[in-house]
Amino acid sequence: MCGIVGYIGQKRARPILLEGLKRLEYRGYDSAGIALLHNRRINITRSAGRISSLETKLTDQGLDATVGIAHTRWATHGIPSEINAHPHKSTNGQIALVHNGIIENYRTLRTFLEQQGITCNTETDTEVLVQLIGHFYSNNIEQAVRDALHEVQGTYGIAVISAEEPDRIVAARKGSPLIIGIGDGEYVVASDASAIIERTTQVAYLADGEMAVITLDGFRTMTLDAVPVTKEVQEVEFSLDQIELAGHKHFMAKEIFEQPQSLANTLSGRLDTRDGTIHLGGVVNYARDLARAKRIIFTAQGTAWHAGLVGEYLFEDIAKLPTELEYASEFRYRNPLIDDGTVIIAISQSGETADTLAAVREAKVKGALALGIINMVGSTIARESDAGIYLHCGPEIGVASTKAFTSQVAVLTMLAIQLGRRRFLSQAQAHSLIAELSEIPDKVKQILEQSDDIQSAVEQYIDRENWLFLGRGYNYPIALEGALKLKEISYIHAEGMPAAEMKHGPIALINDGMPVVFIATKGNQYEKVIGNIEEVRSRGGKVLAVATQADNTIKDVAEHVFYIPDVPEPLQPLLTVIPLQLLAYHAAVLRGCNVDKPRNLAKSVTVE
């Protein structure tokens, strides 16, 4: 959840580290800091709040340094403050460290250090780690890091520098991502490729239980037991311009309006509209296992969980496969029943979500085939799954996921059609769905043209602190997703639920003027949704409806109507979510919220 950047090269480290931190702001943070190593002296500057606050505190100390580490912190142990911000240093000031993750046994280690006469000055678990490295240090920072990590329980991605060995950075990871960017006579260590892309597109990914020693002459990688490991150098698949605002006020707006293209990229090369077939190269070697599966388990968190719920409907409806959806955070701590023929499919934009990764590992231990639906190439879940499908929707910077969600649903739709064709779906049915799916990007573009109308509608309810989002069938997951988006970025309390569930309690909340969002598209439950709308109106609620184009009936029972083109029900979630994304975005802007960096949230949740 935090951000790490480290640099060693021929150029001044400070501007490179600061630029890297700014590229990581989207991940969520509450304090920042930088350590610069020059003339065998480590100069540390830290600040609570934004990186801009850190910049104002910087002096000329270490200005010419060509080695340094920097960090954006999302508080876990200890309040957001300057003293708790990273980097942390050893008592003698000769070692500095930045850390993502959680040291679970830090209290035990703190007691041990106190017995050795070493006092910690902060509330953090991280300071314990740097003090432990300092305790073990004896003219070899690599060995000291290794010795300390053998005592640690928990998760970490770390970068360490030593004033006594100023020509190197030591990095290590377990459960928290870390990559090495390989430039021209320079190296960048980071927790995310977006911090590296301005310097180089050549990267090496550290795996769990690995560490690296990086110098001007190159880098060595090995296990924590000093067994050498050869790393493959890979190309980052996105470019710098993809993580720029490109004229938009916010990244979330940019990513909402990118969806015609991001969906086209996800579908590209995978749909054959002439033959009515689907080609998913990432799982081609497991096509038979999938078709013969007895049970599918989707596992995810947050927005990806909502995509998985759409997937559950798709797989049972189209592929006729028994399917379950599990919160990864619950699945990993149960003793789940995994039978022969069970396939687990993990859904994660980042591929680093801690709970989802743990769920994959648990399922694999019990013998399940594990697949991943991931956006970030080279991520941990992508590497540890047996196979998988990349979204190829491009980098997503806004904390509130938009284009990754629609691409996840698009991939799940393709996979359901492919499996359905191998099981019960006729050639004509598959051909029709594939033809309709190929037109989804253009239809998304039509919906985006209603952005101003949606903003005008939202303005009328912007002071209301409680909203309901209701849908049935395929659009129940979209009601959940719409409510989550509104909560995430506008801080309005919102609840999503099946429309029929409203009568089992939540209807008591409806009062005069309360906004209620209905997904009321044409389908086999349309008339029932209209009945639910009438129940809300009779109690004074104000209805904002997402409806099918040319539906004039809905105008008589809703204050505001946002239209989507007519598509088969299984494809509706790809379209009905778009107005709800715009609704949440405009609400957040109107309320003056930080759209891209909502409070208390992080883009990639890599700690429990």
Disulfide bonds with the S-S distance in Angstrom:
none
